Amino acid sequence: MRILVTDGMDKSALQSLKDKGHEVVEQFYAPEELGEALKGFDAVVVRSATKVRAAHIDAAKGGSLKLIIRGGVGVDNIDVKYAEEAGITVRNTPRASSNSVAELAMAHMFSCARFISVAGHTMREGKWEKKAYGAGIELGGKTLGIIGFGRIGQALGRMATALGMKVIAQDIFHVPGIEEQMGMKYVELDELFAEADFISLHTPSLNGVKLISKENIAKMKDGVVFVNTSRGDNVNEDDLLEALESGKIRAAGLDVFAEEPATNAALYSHPRVSCTPHIGAATKEAQKRIGAEIVDIIESFK
């Protein structure tokens, strides 16, 4: 196959594809150039930077494109239904980065609980503000509400349980037997908002629906910690900022934003926000697993 890799890929996986006889081209295309470029490839591998929309698929018609692979979990940067209606298969790598994203969510929980981000920043400014950041909280004994209990949510739940947290979860699908296995329970969304001391969001993009909004924030405990490593457009950032200012939300850990690169400086520079630039899957281990899964998908594709 002739394969286009637009957003980078693990080097060992790239070499594996070449060793198996595939032609691999590593090149990023601007949106207005992507569709025409896709004509010359059998498969394209993207991460989050490249978006494959209906117009690109239309432009690629008449070419050889038959497979789109998203190196990661979410496929909201691909018009999946439109591609499949055009006879193009869309695949992703849902297992490879689960642990990495869950660990980052946990890291943001610790950062929010103990002021790690802002305290470190003030030290780099030559300040020693021990008293200002002396009112931290522990995670042990607290209730963690996980919205979206797929692979990432489950991985985070296991970590939280090991720390002595109580885990509750909301998901449209209930995994059979997992409540007994993990010692957690499924609850309705309003119950999760009312009970959780920490809330971590792990849903796909909800097509413009703002799950974290003024209405739902009002249902939360005072002083709750909110973490989002899923999709930024699931959050009303103005409402979140207002809740941070009022103290309704104690702190927020954010890896994703409504616009990326992030433009909401008032939010990402807020002293109660621990932020990272969408690096949930950016570990060496995850990238190797993603690369290996991509190779398997291509090798098994018929």
C-alpha positions as CSV (number, residue, x, y, z in Angstrom):
1,M,0.0,0.0,0.0
2,R,1.0,3.6,-0.5
3,I,0.5,5.3,2.9
4,L,0.4,9.0,3.9
5,V,1.4,9.8,7.5
6,T,0.4,13.4,8.2
7,D,0.9,14.0,11.9
8,G,3.9,11.9,12.8
9,M,4.2,8.3,13.9
10,D,6.5,6.1,16.0
11,K,9.7,5.5,14.1
12,S,9.9,1.8,14.7
13,A,6.3,1.4,13.4
14,L,7.2,3.4,10.3
15,Q,10.2,1.2,9.7
16,S,8.0,-1.9,10.2
17,L,5.6,-0.7,7.5
18,K,8.5,-0.1,5.1
19,D,10.0,-3.5,5.9
20,K,6.7,-5.1,5.1
21,G,6.9,-3.6,1.6
22,H,4.6,-0.5,2.0
23,E,5.6,2.9,0.7
24,V,5.3,5.5,3.4
25,V,5.2,9.2,2.9
26,E,5.5,11.5,5.9
27,Q,4.1,14.9,5.1
28,F,1.6,17.4,6.6
29,Y,-0.8,19.0,4.1
30,A,-2.8,22.2,4.7
31,P,-6.5,21.7,4.7
32,E,-7.0,23.2,1.2
33,E,-4.3,20.8,-0.2
34,L,-5.2,17.6,1.6
35,G,-8.1,16.3,-0.5
36,E,-6.2,16.4,-3.8
37,A,-3.2,14.8,-2.1
38,L,-5.2,11.9,-0.8
39,K,-6.0,10.7,-4.3
40,G,-2.5,9.3,-4.6
41,F,-2.6,7.1,-1.4
42,D,-4.3,3.9,-0.4
43,A,-4.3,4.8,3.3
44,V,-3.8,7.9,5.4
45,V,-2.7,7.9,9.1
46,V,-3.7,11.0,11.1
47,R,-3.6,12.1,14.7
48,S,-5.4,15.2,16.0
49,A,-3.8,18.0,13.8
50,T,-5.2,16.7,10.5
51,K,-8.9,16.8,9.9
52,V,-10.4,14.7,7.2
53,R,-13.8,16.3,6.3
54,A,-16.4,15.6,3.6
55,A,-14.8,18.1,1.2
56,H,-11.5,16.2,1.4
57,I,-13.2,12.9,0.8
58,D,-15.0,14.3,-2.2
59,A,-11.7,15.7,-3.6
60,A,-10.1,12.3,-3.2
61,K,-12.8,10.4,-5.1
62,G,-11.5,8.8,-8.2
63,G,-8.2,8.0,-6.4
64,S,-7.1,5.0,-4.5
65,L,-7.9,6.0,-0.9
66,K,-9.6,3.2,0.9
67,L,-8.5,3.4,4.6
68,I,-8.3,6.3,7.1
69,I,-6.6,5.5,10.5
70,R,-6.8,7.8,13.5
71,G,-3.8,7.2,15.7
72,G,-5.7,7.7,19.0
73,V,-9.1,7.2,20.5
74,G,-11.5,9.9,19.2
75,V,-12.4,10.1,15.6
76,D,-14.3,13.5,15.7
77,N,-11.6,15.0,13.4
78,I,-12.9,12.6,10.7
79,D,-16.3,12.7,9.0
80,V,-16.6,8.9,9.6
81,K,-20.1,8.3,8.2
82,Y,-19.4,10.3,5.1
83,A,-16.2,8.4,4.5
84,E,-17.8,5.0,5.0
85,E,-20.6,5.9,2.7
86,A,-17.9,6.6,0.1
87,G,-16.5,3.1,0.6
88,I,-13.6,4.2,2.8
89,T,-12.9,2.3,6.0
90,V,-12.2,4.3,9.2
91,R,-10.3,2.8,12.0
92,N,-8.7,4.1,15.3
93,T,-6.4,2.7,18.0
94,P,-8.6,2.8,21.1
95,R,-6.5,0.6,23.4
96,A,-3.1,2.1,22.9
97,S,-3.2,5.4,24.8
98,S,-5.7,4.6,27.6
99,N,-3.2,4.3,30.4
100,S,-1.3,7.4,29.3
101,V,-4.4,9.6,29.2
102,A,-5.6,8.2,32.6
103,E,-2.2,8.9,34.2
104,L,-2.4,12.5,32.9
105,A,-5.9,12.9,34.4
106,M,-4.6,11.7,37.7
107,A,-1.6,14.0,37.5
108,H,-4.0,17.0,37.0
109,M,-6.0,15.8,40.0
110,F,-2.9,15.9,42.2
111,S,-1.8,19.2,40.7
112,C,-5.2,20.8,41.5
113,A,-5.3,19.3,45.0
114,R,-1.8,20.5,45.9
115,F,-1.4,23.7,43.8
116,I,1.6,22.0,42.0
117,S,1.3,24.0,38.8
118,V,0.9,27.5,40.3
119,A,3.2,26.9,43.2
120,G,6.0,25.8,40.9
121,H,5.3,28.9,38.7
122,T,5.7,31.3,41.6
123,M,8.9,29.7,42.6
124,R,10.3,30.3,39.2
125,E,9.5,33.9,39.8
126,G,11.7,33.9,42.9
127,K,8.8,33.7,45.4
128,W,8.4,31.4,48.4
129,E,4.6,31.3,49.0
130,K,4.4,28.4,51.4
131,K,1.5,29.8,53.4
132,A,-0.5,30.7,50.2
133,Y,-0.4,27.1,49.1
134,G,-0.7,25.4,52.4
135,A,-4.4,24.5,52.2
136,G,-4.1,21.5,49.9
137,I,-6.4,18.5,50.0
138,E,-5.8,14.7,49.8
139,L,-7.3,12.4,47.2
140,G,-7.6,9.5,49.5
141,G,-11.1,9.2,51.0
142,K,-12.6,11.5,48.3
143,T,-15.3,10.5,45.8
144,L,-14.2,10.6,42.1
145,G,-17.0,10.9,39.5
146,I,-15.9,9.7,36.1
147,I,-18.2,10.7,33.2
148,G,-17.6,8.3,30.4
149,F,-16.4,4.9,31.7
150,G,-14.7,3.4,28.7
151,R,-11.1,2.2,28.6
152,I,-9.6,5.5,29.8
153,G,-12.3,6.0,32.5
154,Q,-11.8,2.4,33.8
155,A,-8.0,2.9,33.9
156,L,-8.4,6.1,35.9
157,G,-10.9,4.3,38.2
158,R,-8.4,1.6,39.0
159,M,-5.7,4.2,39.8
160,A,-8.2,6.1,42.0
161,T,-9.3,3.0,43.8
162,A,-5.7,2.1,44.6
163,L,-5.4,5.6,46.2
164,G,-8.4,4.9,48.5
165,M,-10.9,7.0,46.5
166,K,-14.5,6.0,46.1
167,V,-15.3,5.8,42.4
168,I,-18.7,6.5,40.8
169,A,-19.3,6.6,37.1
170,Q,-21.9,7.7,34.5
171,D,-22.0,6.1,31.1
172,I,-24.7,5.2,28.6
173,F,-23.3,1.7,28.5
174,H,-22.8,-0.4,31.6
175,V,-20.0,-2.9,31.5
176,P,-21.3,-6.2,32.9
177,G,-19.7,-7.2,36.2
178,I,-17.4,-4.3,36.4
179,E,-19.1,-2.8,39.5
180,E,-18.3,-5.8,41.6
181,Q,-14.9,-6.2,40.0
182,M,-13.8,-2.7,40.6
183,G,-15.8,-1.8,43.7
184,M,-17.4,1.1,42.0
185,K,-21.0,1.9,41.0
186,Y,-22.8,3.5,38.1
187,V,-25.0,6.5,38.9
188,E,-27.1,9.0,37.0
189,L,-25.4,12.2,35.9
190,D,-27.2,14.4,38.5
191,E,-26.2,12.0,41.3
192,L,-22.6,12.1,40.1
193,F,-22.6,15.9,40.1
194,A,-24.0,16.0,43.7
195,E,-21.7,13.4,45.2
196,A,-18.3,13.8,43.5
197,D,-15.4,15.7,45.1
198,F,-13.4,15.3,41.9
199,I,-15.0,15.0,38.4
200,S,-13.1,13.7,35.4
201,L,-14.5,13.9,31.9
202,H,-13.9,11.1,29.4
203,T,-16.6,11.3,26.7
204,P,-16.2,11.8,23.0
205,S,-17.2,15.0,21.4
206,L,-20.9,15.7,22.0
207,N,-21.5,17.7,18.8
208,G,-21.7,21.1,20.5
209,V,-23.6,19.9,23.7
210,K,-21.9,21.5,26.6
211,L,-21.9,18.9,29.3
212,I,-20.1,21.2,31.7
213,S,-22.3,24.3,31.8
214,K,-23.6,26.8,34.3
215,E,-26.7,24.6,34.8
216,N,-24.7,21.4,35.6
217,I,-22.0,23.2,37.6
218,A,-24.8,24.4,39.9
219,K,-25.5,20.8,40.7
220,M,-22.0,20.1,41.8
221,K,-20.5,20.3,45.3
222,D,-18.9,23.5,46.3
223,G,-15.2,23.2,45.9
224,V,-15.2,20.4,43.4
225,V,-12.1,19.7,41.3
226,F,-12.8,19.3,37.5
227,V,-10.5,17.6,35.1
228,N,-10.9,17.3,31.3
229,T,-8.7,15.2,29.1
230,S,-11.4,14.3,26.6
231,R,-12.6,17.1,24.2
232,G,-12.6,20.8,24.9
233,D,-15.9,21.5,23.1
234,N,-17.8,19.5,25.8
235,V,-17.2,22.4,28.2
236,N,-18.6,25.9,28.2
237,E,-15.3,27.7,29.0
238,D,-17.0,30.9,30.1
239,D,-19.1,29.1,32.6
240,L,-16.1,27.1,33.9
241,L,-14.1,30.4,34.3
242,E,-17.0,32.0,36.2
243,A,-17.2,28.9,38.5
244,L,-13.4,29.1,39.2
245,E,-13.7,32.8,40.0
246,S,-16.5,32.2,42.4
247,G,-14.8,29.2,44.1
248,K,-17.7,26.9,43.1
249,I,-15.0,24.9,41.3
250,R,-11.9,24.8,43.4
251,A,-9.6,24.1,40.5
252,A,-9.6,22.6,37.0
253,G,-7.1,20.4,35.2
254,L,-7.3,20.9,31.5
255,D,-5.5,19.1,28.6
256,V,-8.0,20.1,26.0
257,F,-9.7,23.3,25.0
258,A,-12.6,24.6,22.8
259,E,-10.0,26.0,20.4
260,E,-6.6,24.5,19.8
261,P,-4.0,25.9,20.0
262,A,-5.8,27.4,23.1
263,T,-6.9,31.0,22.7
264,N,-8.7,31.5,26.0
265,A,-5.9,33.1,28.0
266,A,-8.2,34.0,30.9
267,L,-8.8,30.3,31.4
268,Y,-5.5,28.7,30.8
269,S,-3.6,31.3,32.8
270,H,-6.0,31.2,35.7
271,P,-4.1,30.5,39.0
272,R,-6.5,27.7,39.8
273,V,-6.0,25.9,36.4
274,S,-3.5,23.2,35.8
275,C,-3.1,23.0,32.0
276,T,-1.3,21.0,29.4
277,P,-1.4,21.4,25.5
278,H,-3.4,18.3,24.6
279,I,-0.6,15.8,25.5
280,G,-2.8,13.0,26.9
281,A,-1.4,10.3,24.6
282,A,2.1,11.9,24.3
283,T,4.2,9.2,26.1
284,K,6.8,7.1,24.5
285,E,5.0,4.0,25.6
286,A,1.7,5.1,24.1
287,Q,3.2,6.1,20.8
288,K,4.9,2.7,20.4
289,R,1.6,1.0,21.2
290,I,-0.3,3.2,18.8
291,G,2.3,2.6,16.1
292,A,2.1,-1.2,16.6
293,E,-1.7,-1.1,16.4
294,I,-1.6,0.9,13.2
295,V,0.8,-1.6,11.6
296,D,-1.6,-4.4,12.7
297,I,-4.6,-2.6,11.1
298,I,-2.8,-2.1,7.8
299,E,-1.5,-5.6,7.7
300,S,-4.9,-7.1,8.4
301,F,-6.8,-4.7,6.0
302,K,-8.4,-6.4,3.0
